[in-house]
Amino acid sequence: MERTRQVHALNEFLLREMPELRPQSEAVSRDAAGQRRLLRALMNVRPPMPLRADFLELQDALLGAEREERGVVEGDALPVTAAHPKIALWQGDITRLRADAVVNAANAALLGCFHPCHGCIDNAIHSAAGLQLREECARLMKAQGHEEPTGRAKLTRAYNLPARYVLHTVGPIVHGQVTDRDREALACCYRSCLELAAEHGLESVAFCCISTGEFRFPNREAAKIAVQTVAELLRHETSVKKVIFNVFKDIDAQLYRELLGPDRPSA
């Protein structure tokens, strides 16, 4: 199906489920960009509920085509850094990375971001993975019966992402000065993700910059904690053979490069 028709059909599916949003949708531009943004917004606000097979077939075709257009980055091919033979640094969109798992900086509800088209990584990952990811997270949270504690991790499938799995972790929210409790909670996020990855025999994990965005952990200190914690864990027996620090902002790229040094020359 031609791309514009795919998007319109998906929007209609979602608006039939959420008819209260139709008046707002009528104000959105009918051009391709406007309708694609509407689709992302509708996916963002849709609560967890059963997904129709015909919707999923159409959604997966669209997201799969967009994934290939963005271009998949092979995590295994990224060079490691001078500071550590198992750590790589890559700046770009984490939804393009092919690794055994990518890490999502989630909130305590663990259902993804419900703010339409928000710029956080939680929104980006759920939007690129598809609505199955929210549905799986909802099942996990229903079984758990309470919000996800800070510093823990959950593993789900990655659906339409190039990665095989998503590791969801809730970082600390900083109020004012960073405390020792904040520092330990952030370190726990990295430990929990790598320990859970090892439990499932995963070999490559790509971390985002946990807690440095909406949760206000200072970038420099967060980067230092991340590198120190991961390097310490990699000293022990683990299935994880490669950790990728994925950064998006230039400031984080600079900070991690200072900590990790240049890339090692190819053999």
C-alpha positions in Angstrom: 0.0 0.0 0.0 1.3 3.5 -0.9 2.7 5.3 2.2 0.2 8.1 2.5 -2.7 5.6 2.3 -1.0 3.5 5.0 -0.8 6.4 7.3 -4.4 7.5 6.7 -5.7 4.0 7.3 -3.8 3.7 10.5 -5.1 7.0 11.7 -8.6 5.9 10.9 -8.1 2.7 13.0 -7.0 4.7 16.0 -9.7 7.4 15.6 -12.4 4.8 15.6 -11.0 3.5 18.9 -10.7 7.0 20.3 -13.5 9.0 18.6 -13.2 11.8 21.2 -10.0 12.8 19.4 -11.5 13.2 16.0 -12.3 16.9 16.3 -8.7 17.7 17.2 -7.5 15.5 14.4 -9.5 17.5 11.8 -7.3 20.5 12.6 -4.1 18.7 11.6 -2.7 19.4 8.1 -3.7 16.8 5.5 -0.3 16.7 4.0 2.0 13.7 4.4 4.1 15.2 7.2 1.0 16.4 9.2 -0.7 13.0 8.9 2.4 11.1 9.9 2.8 13.4 13.0 -0.9 12.8 13.8 -0.3 9.0 13.7 2.6 9.3 16.1 0.5 11.4 18.4 -2.4 9.0 18.4 0.0 6.1 19.0 1.5 8.0 22.0 -1.9 8.6 23.7 -3.5 5.3 23.0 -4.0 3.4 26.3 -3.0 -0.3 26.4 -5.8 -2.5 25.0 -6.0 -5.4 22.6 -4.5 -4.8 19.1 -6.2 -6.0 15.9 -4.2 -8.2 13.6 -5.0 -6.1 10.6 -3.9 -2.9 12.4 -0.6 -4.6 13.4 0.1 -5.8 9.9 -0.3 -2.3 8.5 1.6 -0.7 11.4 4.5 -3.1 11.1 4.8 -2.7 7.4 5.0 1.1 7.8 7.5 1.0 10.7 9.6 -1.6 9.0 9.9 0.5 5.9 10.7 3.6 7.9 13.4 1.6 9.9 15.1 0.7 6.6 14.9 4.2 5.3 16.6 5.6 8.5 19.3 3.1 8.0 20.3 0.4 10.5 23.6 0.8 12.4 25.3 -2.5 13.2 26.4 -2.3 16.8 28.8 -5.2 16.3 30.7 -3.1 13.7 31.2 -0.1 15.9 34.8 0.4 17.0 35.6 0.1 20.7 37.4 2.9 22.6 40.9 3.2 23.9 39.7 3.1 27.5 38.1 -0.3 27.3 38.1 -3.2 24.8 34.4 -3.9 25.3 33.0 -0.3 25.2 32.0 1.6 22.2 30.7 5.2 21.8 28.2 6.2 19.1 26.3 9.4 18.5 22.9 9.1 16.8 19.4 7.9 17.0 19.2 4.8 19.3 16.2 3.5 17.3 18.6 2.8 14.4 21.0 0.6 16.4 21.0 -3.2 15.9 22.1 -4.7 19.2 20.9 -7.5 21.4 19.2 -4.9 23.6 18.8 -1.1 23.7 18.1 0.6 27.0 15.0 2.8 27.4 15.0 5.5 30.1 11.4 4.9 31.3 9.1 6.4 33.9 7.7 4.5 36.9 4.5 3.5 35.0 6.7 1.7 32.4 4.1 2.2 29.7 6.0 4.7 27.5 5.5 8.4 27.1 1.9 9.6 26.7 2.8 13.2 25.7 2.1 13.5 21.9 5.3 13.6 19.9 7.4 14.4 22.9 11.1 14.5 22.4 12.2 12.1 25.1 13.8 8.7 24.4 10.9 6.8 25.9 8.6 8.4 23.3 11.1 7.7 20.5 11.6 4.1 21.4 7.9 3.3 21.8 7.0 5.2 18.6 9.5 3.2 16.5 8.8 -0.1 18.1 5.0 0.0 17.7 2.0 -0.3 20.0 2.9 -4.0 20.9 5.6 -2.6 23.1 3.2 -0.7 25.3 0.9 -3.7 25.4 3.7 -6.0 26.6 4.8 -3.4 29.2 1.2 -3.2 30.4 1.1 -7.0 30.9 4.3 -6.9 32.9 3.1 -4.1 35.1 -0.3 -5.7 35.7 1.5 -8.9 36.8 3.8 -6.8 39.1 1.0 -4.9 40.7 2.9 -1.7 41.4 5.1 0.9 39.8 8.6 0.1 38.7 11.1 1.0 41.4 14.0 3.3 40.5 17.2 1.4 39.6 15.5 -1.8 38.5 15.2 -3.2 34.9 12.6 -5.1 32.8 13.2 -6.9 29.5 10.7 -6.8 26.6 10.8 -7.6 22.9 11.8 -4.7 20.6 9.2 -5.4 17.9 9.9 -3.0 15.0 13.3 -1.7 16.3 16.5 -3.2 14.8 17.4 -4.4 18.3 16.1 -7.8 19.6 15.1 -6.5 23.0 14.5 -3.4 25.1 15.7 -3.0 28.6 13.5 -0.6 30.5 15.0 1.2 33.6 13.7 4.0 35.7 16.5 6.5 36.6 16.5 8.8 39.6 14.8 12.2 39.4 17.1 14.9 40.7 15.5 17.6 42.9 18.1 20.4 43.5 21.6 19.1 44.4 22.6 15.5 43.4 22.6 13.3 46.5 24.5 10.1 47.2 21.2 8.3 47.0 20.7 9.7 43.4 24.2 8.5 42.5 23.7 5.0 43.8 20.3 4.8 42.1 21.8 5.7 38.7 24.6 3.2 39.1 21.9 0.6 40.0 20.2 1.3 36.6 23.4 0.3 34.7 24.0 -2.7 37.0 20.4 -3.9 36.7 20.4 -3.7 32.9 23.6 -5.6 32.5 22.7 -8.2 35.0 19.4 -8.8 33.4 21.0 -8.9 29.9 23.5 -11.5 31.2 20.6 -13.6 32.7 19.2 -13.8 29.2 22.6 -14.5 27.5 22.7 -11.2 25.6 26.0 -10.2 24.1 25.5 -6.5 23.2 23.7 -3.7 25.1 23.3 -0.1 24.0 22.8 2.4 26.8 21.1 5.8 26.4 22.1 8.7 28.8 19.8 7.6 31.7 18.2 10.4 33.8 20.0 13.3 32.1 17.0 14.7 30.3 13.7 15.2 31.9 15.0 13.7 35.2 17.7 16.5 35.4 20.8 14.4 36.5 23.9 16.6 35.5 25.4 15.2 32.3 29.0 15.2 33.4 28.4 13.3 36.6 26.0 10.9 35.0 28.5 10.0 32.3 31.2 9.3 34.9 28.9 7.1 36.9 27.8 5.2 33.7 31.4 4.5 32.6 32.7 3.5 36.0 29.7 1.2 36.7 29.8 -0.5 33.3 33.6 -0.9 33.4 33.4 -2.5 36.8 30.7 -5.0 35.8 32.6 -5.9 32.6 35.5 -7.1 34.8 33.4 -10.0 36.0 32.1 -13.1 34.1 29.2 -12.1 31.9 27.7 -12.9 28.5 27.9 -9.2 27.5 30.8 -8.8 25.1 30.0 -5.2 24.0 28.5 -2.1 25.6 27.6 0.8 23.4 27.2 4.2 25.0 24.7 5.9 22.7 24.6 9.7 22.9 22.4 12.1 21.0 23.5 15.5 22.2 26.9 17.0 21.4 27.5 17.8 25.1 27.2 14.1 25.9 29.3 13.0 23.0 32.1 15.3 24.3 31.8 14.1 27.9 31.9 10.4 27.0 34.8 11.0 24.6 36.8 12.6 27.4 36.2 9.6 29.6 36.6 6.9 26.9 39.3 8.3 24.7 39.5 7.9 20.9 38.3 4.8 19.0 40.8 2.1 18.7 42.1 1.5 15.2 40.6 -1.4 13.3 42.7 -4.6 13.4 
